[in-house]
Amino acid sequence: MELGKHSALELADLIRRRQISVTEAVKDTLDQIDRQEKEIHAYLYIDKKNALARAKQVEKKIAAGDMKGPLAGVPVAVKDNICMKGGKTTCASKILENFVAPYNAHVIDRLEQAGMVILGKTNMDEFAMGSTTETSAYGVTRNPWNTGRVPGGSSGGSCAAVAAGEAFLALGSDTGGSIRQPSAFCGVTGLKPTYGTVSRYGLVAYASSLDQIGPIGKNTADCAAFLEVLSGHDEKDSTSVKREDLDFSSALGKEVRGMRIGVPKEFIGQGLQPAVRQAFMDAMKAFSGMGASVEFLSLKTVDYMIPAYYLIASAEASSNLERFDGVKYGRRAADCAGLHDMYRKTRTEGFGPEVKRRIMLGSFVLSSGYYEAYYLKALKTRALIRQDFDRAFADFDVLLAPAAPFTAPEIGSSLRDPLAMYLGDIHTVAANLCGLPALSLPCGRDESGLPIGLQIIGDCFQEKKILRAASAFEACRGAFSMAWEKEAD
């Protein structure tokens, strides 16, 4: 798979210069899927016929000069909670196992306009609820670096696809770290944009005030270019923001001398795997060596981030998932004794254990007598967390943190202790609670060879500062191979 050694931007450049055709690029990626997919299970379904037909259409438009985008012809994977007209959108749940979307999500229209070729839909934690891609109703996705390990979640299928060479780019969604954490586990780069930068129209909602679609790629430049494709105001999304400057790639390749970088000391305390701590410290030294000012700071609300996040996310999930009742669309249980029995049986059969757990928690905190004690208090805590970050960004351009406190766990270990799985999101949930942009990129490997992720967090609408810091770190770090290249060597 010689083409797989190229980044998405490099592949698109080869296509523009007629050194490779779009059809050849798509066929090469589909061949890699055939070699790897049986073991990895990154995809829920692959649409070879439509992908090859689309490749021919894009080739003609590129040849005619009608399609000149920087990512035209690049094969891309899509997380299965993003609607594609005429194709299944299951959210990895039995309750939507036969649901065919009647419309395209806004981001699907955007990447089609850019000339990208969709290969298929990727596996995920059911309704994006999980951190391992093990709660899928259709089987576990495995980490391409070590198939006995999880790829992270909930966008584990998308991250595994990029790491395994089964896609050059992928779409993910991030509710509490669901792009950044699996990117760290799989050794790829993932970016959660500022809330409202990318339209959520057509994204099946988990927690509406936290969800955000974002790009996953091999490096920072690919993510920046992909974010330019995805971003823009959408009238169909009431939370979509009008932004003037969406030229994210202009931030790449600039030095970080004089940049102020903050490190929350609470994020590198107890609980960090030794290899993760060492890789993070090495990254701090690298930034200092490049002339950036790196200083510690204190975020006093860290202990409240996980409780606030899970209360708010579960409350919103219980409301959003109320629509899956067997009446309007999706699965409907058979042999029911009346409407209420049909509701009960459909949801019992259709939802998995993790989804049921979060629905029950959310319903409890929204119930009479507990709303003020739990949900309202979580909202007030969210405001305090936002104030904490406002104070930090008054002094610093970006913040550094580990993307996860440990490398990819063994398959099965996280589901035995859901609370420990929740606590593993400690470094990522704040960005969603505050609507902040954040990026994860590889910064090393542990003693077993598993990737370690570095997270760079910025203030709202400051993606350029994040990308500037990330591209400088990449240049200092050097090339980071994908998992399939390790196997090929």
Secondary structure, 3 states (H helix, E strand, C coil): CHHHHCCHHHHHHHHHCCCCCHHHHHHHHHHHHHHHHHHHCCEEEECHHHHHHHHHHHHHHHHCCCCCCCCCCCEEEEECCECCCCCECCCCCHHHCCCECCCCCHHHHHHHHCCCEEEEEECCCHHHCCCCCCCCCCCCCCECCECCECCCCCCHHHHHHHHCCCCCEEEEEECCCCCHHHHHHHCCEEEECCCCCCCCCCECCCCCCCCEEEEEECCHHHHHHHHHHHCCCCCCCCCCCCCCCCCHHHHCCCCCCCCEEEEEHHHHCCCCCHHHHHHHHHHHHHHHHCCCEEEEECCCCHHHHHHHHHHHHHHHHHHHHHHCCCCCCCCCCCCCCCHHHHHHHHHHHHCCHHHHHHHHHHHHHHCCCCHHHHHHHHHHHHHHHHHHHHHHHHHCCEEEEECCCCCCCECCCCCCCHHHHHHCCCCCHHHHHHCCCEEEEEEEECCCCCEEEEEEEECCCCHHHHHHHHHHHHHHHCCCCCHHHHHHC
